[in-house]
Amino acid sequence: MNDALAVIGQNSHRIHFFDAAGHREIAAVELPPTPHEVLYDAGRQVLYCVSTYRSGFYGQHGPRAHELVVVDARTHHVLDTIDVSPEHAPHGLALDSARGLLYVSVEAGPAGEGGILVVDVDRRAVVERIGTRAPGPHWFAITPDGTKGYATNKEAPFISVVDLKTRQLAGTVPVGGSEGVAVTPDGRYVVAATPMLALRGTPAEPPRLSVFDTAADTLQHTIALPGPAVPVHIASDGTLLVGEVRFVPAQDDAGAPRFLPGRVHIFAAGTFEPLGSVDVGPMPLTIGSSPDAAVAYVSNGGGSTVTVISLTHRKVTGEITIGSGGDGDSGPHGFAYVPARPTGH
């Protein structure tokens, strides 16, 4: 068995599995509509998939969904579906494999303000909820030691800092809205894309990366970006990748923006010095990488492709087409890399 790639098709309502070597599709598993993110648990050899809305995306969607689906990464079968009701719109995922805890962001609703659910992955049950003081926490990242978490909030003017030992909100870091977030492998820094992507109107502040020190949760410096960004990913060697969204704004309130090819910016580990940029598909939503940090993958939500990038040569080396949803583009969203050789807890 070769390494595999697992890609969520937001509009195909499936998780698609591909051979990592030849990019041949080997399986597809039906999920509740509309799935957004996926995370691989290497110790348990399963994937956690969240359905966020019944249709659409943040700010423009149908009824909110409430499922967390557990899929066997080897047999490609659904093992369980965890209904998190009355919580809804689960999206951001982070795993503390050693403690057997999965963290899932949810939006404000009948259960209270937006927050982070704590899921016992062996019992497959929600065991606690941590409020974030924000209506719509969207992405979530934790430090390698599992003690702190960071929830980005598209509309709230701060990032929520969560103490995962006491399971309480520890504080907030001021920003003008935020998108993707990642923590460096050494746990020293958090990098977030700010502000919120504004497809209409004027953004709250210029597009940039905000870099925070996790020891004090204070802003260390910012990195200017040429355009708004959504996904942020840090590879195992510390290389930072950021996906810029490029588009032509709608002509009026009733229209839709026209997405142009996106771009991924690459920054050096530790110093965050720019190393180069590569063009990818429209609306990059998620970036992942191979365990050896040799290859990066970018899901292009504005179409039906995943762009393959050699991080060694910093150039595009391929493209994977995700099955259509039947009513247009499949809308690739979440991504996970599944190594052929499983690891222990």
C-alpha positions in Angstrom: 0.0 0.0 0.0 1.3 3.5 -1.0 0.8 6.7 0.9 -2.6 8.2 0.2 -4.1 11.6 0.0 -7.6 12.3 1.4 -9.4 15.3 0.0 -12.8 16.6 1.0 -15.1 17.5 -1.9 -17.3 20.2 -0.5 -19.8 20.0 -3.3 -19.4 16.3 -4.2 -20.2 15.5 -0.5 -17.4 12.9 -0.4 -14.0 12.3 0.9 -11.8 11.2 -2.0 -8.8 9.0 -1.6 -5.8 9.2 -4.0 -2.6 7.3 -4.4 0.1 9.8 -3.4 2.5 8.4 -6.0 0.4 8.4 -9.1 -2.5 10.5 -8.0 -5.0 7.8 -9.1 -8.3 7.9 -7.2 -8.7 4.7 -5.2 -11.9 5.3 -3.2 -14.6 7.8 -2.4 -16.7 7.8 0.7 -20.1 9.5 1.0 -20.4 12.1 3.8 -23.3 14.3 5.0 -23.5 17.6 3.1 -21.6 19.9 3.2 -18.2 18.6 4.4 -15.4 21.1 5.0 -12.4 19.9 6.9 -10.6 16.6 7.6 -7.9 15.5 10.0 -5.9 12.3 10.1 -5.3 10.5 13.4 -2.2 8.4 12.7 -2.3 6.5 16.0 -5.9 5.3 15.4 -5.7 5.2 11.6 -8.9 7.1 11.2 -10.0 10.4 9.6 -12.3 12.9 11.3 -14.5 14.8 8.8 -16.8 17.7 9.7 -19.9 18.8 7.9 -20.3 22.5 8.5 -23.3 23.6 6.5 -26.0 21.9 4.4 -24.9 24.1 1.6 -22.6 27.0 1.0 -19.8 28.5 3.1 -19.2 30.9 6.0 -21.4 34.0 5.6 -23.4 32.5 2.7 -24.9 29.2 3.6 -28.0 27.1 4.2 -28.9 25.4 7.5 -25.9 24.6 9.7 -24.8 21.0 10.0 -23.8 19.1 13.1 -21.9 15.9 12.1 -18.4 14.6 12.9 -17.8 11.5 10.8 -15.1 9.0 11.6 -13.7 7.2 8.5 -11.3 4.2 8.5 -8.2 5.4 6.6 -7.3 1.9 5.4 -10.7 0.3 4.5 -12.4 3.6 3.5 -15.5 2.8 5.5 -17.5 5.0 7.8 -16.9 3.8 11.4 -19.1 6.2 13.3 -21.0 9.5 13.0 -20.9 11.7 16.1 -23.9 14.1 16.2 -22.8 17.2 18.1 -26.3 18.8 18.3 -27.4 21.2 19.6 -23.9 22.5 18.7 -23.6 23.3 15.0 -21.3 24.3 12.1 -18.2 22.3 13.3 -15.2 23.3 11.3 -11.7 23.7 12.7 -10.0 20.5 13.9 -6.9 19.9 16.1 -5.8 16.6 17.6 -3.9 15.8 20.8 -3.2 12.2 20.0 -1.3 11.4 23.2 -4.3 12.4 25.3 -6.9 11.0 22.9 -8.6 14.4 22.5 -10.0 16.1 19.4 -10.8 19.8 19.4 -13.5 21.1 17.1 -14.6 24.7 16.6 -18.4 25.4 16.5 -20.4 28.5 15.9 -22.7 30.3 18.3 -26.2 28.9 18.5 -28.7 27.2 20.9 -25.8 25.8 22.9 -24.3 29.2 23.6 -21.5 31.4 22.2 -19.0 30.1 19.6 -16.6 27.7 21.2 -14.4 24.6 21.0 -15.7 21.2 21.7 -13.5 18.6 23.4 -14.1 15.2 22.0 -12.8 11.9 23.6 -11.8 10.1 20.4 -11.8 6.6 22.0 -15.3 7.1 23.5 -16.3 9.1 20.4 -18.2 11.5 22.6 -18.1 15.3 23.4 -16.9 15.7 27.0 -16.6 19.4 27.3 -17.1 22.8 25.7 -14.8 25.9 25.9 -16.3 29.3 25.0 -14.3 31.7 22.8 -16.4 34.9 23.2 -16.8 35.0 19.5 -19.8 34.1 17.2 -17.9 32.1 14.7 -14.5 30.5 15.6 -13.4 28.9 12.3 -9.9 27.4 12.4 -8.1 26.0 15.5 -4.5 25.1 16.2 -2.8 23.7 19.3 0.8 23.8 20.5 2.8 20.5 20.2 2.6 19.9 23.9 -1.2 20.1 23.9 -1.4 22.9 26.5 -2.7 25.8 24.5 -5.0 26.4 21.6 -5.7 29.3 19.2 -9.0 29.9 17.5 -9.2 32.4 14.7 -12.4 34.4 14.4 -13.4 35.8 11.0 -15.5 38.6 12.4 -14.4 39.1 15.9 -11.5 41.6 16.4 -9.3 39.0 18.2 -7.9 35.5 18.2 -9.1 33.4 21.2 -6.4 31.8 23.3 -7.6 28.7 25.1 -5.9 27.0 28.1 -6.3 23.3 27.3 -5.3 22.2 30.8 -8.0 24.1 32.6 -10.3 24.1 29.5 -11.0 27.8 29.8 -10.5 30.9 27.7 -7.1 32.3 28.7 -7.3 35.6 26.8 -7.5 37.2 23.4 -5.0 38.7 20.9 -6.2 41.8 19.1 -6.4 41.5 15.3 -8.8 42.8 12.7 -10.5 39.5 12.0 -8.5 36.4 11.1 -8.4 33.3 8.8 -6.1 30.3 8.8 -3.7 29.6 11.7 -0.8 27.3 12.4 1.8 26.7 15.1 5.5 26.2 14.5 6.8 22.7 15.2 8.8 24.0 18.2 5.7 25.6 19.6 7.3 29.0 19.9 5.1 30.9 17.4 1.6 31.1 16.1 1.1 32.5 12.6 -2.4 33.7 11.5 -3.6 35.3 8.3 -5.3 38.6 8.9 -7.8 40.2 8.4 -10.9 38.2 7.3 -11.2 37.7 3.6 -13.6 40.4 2.3 -15.2 39.4 -1.0 -17.2 42.6 -0.9 -16.4 46.0 0.7 -13.1 47.2 2.2 -11.1 44.9 4.5 -10.5 46.0 8.1 -6.8 46.4 7.5 -4.1 45.5 4.9 -3.5 41.8 4.3 -0.7 40.4 6.3 0.5 37.5 8.5 0.5 38.2 12.2 3.2 36.3 14.2 2.6 35.8 17.9 4.9 34.5 20.7 3.1 31.6 22.4 4.9 32.2 25.7 3.3 35.7 26.2 0.7 35.7 23.4 2.0 39.0 22.1 2.5 40.2 18.6 6.1 39.8 17.5 5.9 41.1 14.0 3.8 41.2 10.9 4.6 40.1 7.3 2.9 42.1 4.5 1.1 40.2 1.8 0.2 41.3 -1.7 -3.4 40.2 -1.3 -5.8 38.6 1.2 -4.9 35.1 2.4 -7.0 32.2 3.9 -5.0 29.0 4.5 -1.8 28.9 6.6 0.3 25.8 6.9 3.6 25.0 8.5 5.4 21.9 7.2 7.3 19.5 9.5 10.6 21.3 8.9 9.1 24.7 9.8 8.6 25.9 6.2 5.6 28.3 6.2 3.1 28.3 3.3 0.3 30.8 2.9 -2.5 30.8 0.3 -3.4 34.1 -1.3 -6.9 34.5 -2.8 -7.2 36.6 -5.9 -10.5 37.7 -7.4 -12.3 40.4 -9.4 -15.0 41.9 -7.1 -18.7 41.6 -7.9 -20.1 44.6 -9.8 -23.0 44.9 -7.4 -24.4 43.4 -4.2 -26.3 40.7 -6.1 -23.3 39.5 -8.1 -20.5 37.1 -7.2 -16.8 37.7 -7.4 -14.8 36.0 -10.2 -11.9 34.0 -8.7 -8.6 34.2 -10.5 -5.7 31.7 -10.1 -4.5 31.8 -6.5 -1.0 32.0 -5.2 1.0 30.2 -2.5 3.8 32.2 -0.8 6.6 30.2 0.8 8.7 31.4 3.8 11.8 30.0 5.4 11.6 28.1 8.7 12.5 30.1 11.8 13.2 33.4 10.0 10.0 33.6 7.9 12.1 35.1 5.1 10.3 34.9 1.7 11.5 32.1 -0.5 9.2 32.5 -3.5 5.7 32.1 -4.7 3.8 29.7 -7.1 0.5 30.0 -8.8 -2.2 27.5 -7.9 -5.9 27.1 -8.7 -8.8 29.5 -7.8 -9.6 30.1 -4.1 -7.0 28.1 -2.2 -8.7 26.9 1.0 -6.4 24.3 2.6 -2.7 23.6 2.4 -1.1 20.3 3.6 2.2 18.6 3.1 4.0 15.2 3.2 5.6 14.2 6.5 9.1 14.8 5.1 8.1 18.3 4.0 9.1 17.6 0.4 5.7 18.1 -1.2 2.8 20.5 -0.5 -0.8 20.1 -1.6 -3.3 23.0 -2.1 -7.0 22.4 -2.4 -8.5 24.9 -4.7 -12.1 25.5 -3.5 -13.1 27.6 -6.5 -12.7 24.7 -8.9 -12.1 20.9 -8.8 -8.3 20.6 -8.4 -5.5 20.1 -5.8 -2.2 21.6 -6.8 0.9 19.6 -6.1 4.1 21.7 -5.2 7.7 20.5 -4.8 9.0 22.4 -1.8 12.5 21.3 -2.7 12.3 23.2 -6.0 9.5 25.5 -5.1 7.5 24.8 -8.3 4.2 23.2 -9.3 4.8 19.5 -10.3 1.2 18.3 -10.8 -2.5 18.7 -10.4 -5.2 16.3 -9.1 -8.7 16.5 -10.3 -11.4 15.8 -7.7 -14.7 14.3 -8.9 -17.5 16.7 -9.7 -20.4 17.2 -7.4 -22.8 16.9 -10.3 -23.9 20.6 -10.3 -20.5 22.1 -11.1 -17.1 22.1 -9.5 -16.4 19.7 -6.6 -15.0 22.4 -4.4 -12.0 20.7 -2.8 -11.6 21.9 0.8 -10.0 19.8 3.6 -6.9 17.7 3.0 -5.0 15.0 4.9 -1.9 13.0 4.1 -2.1 9.3 5.1 1.2 7.5 5.2 1.3 3.9 4.2 3.1 2.9 7.4 0.9 3.6 10.4 2.4 5.1 13.5 1.6 4.4 17.1 -0.1 6.6 19.6 
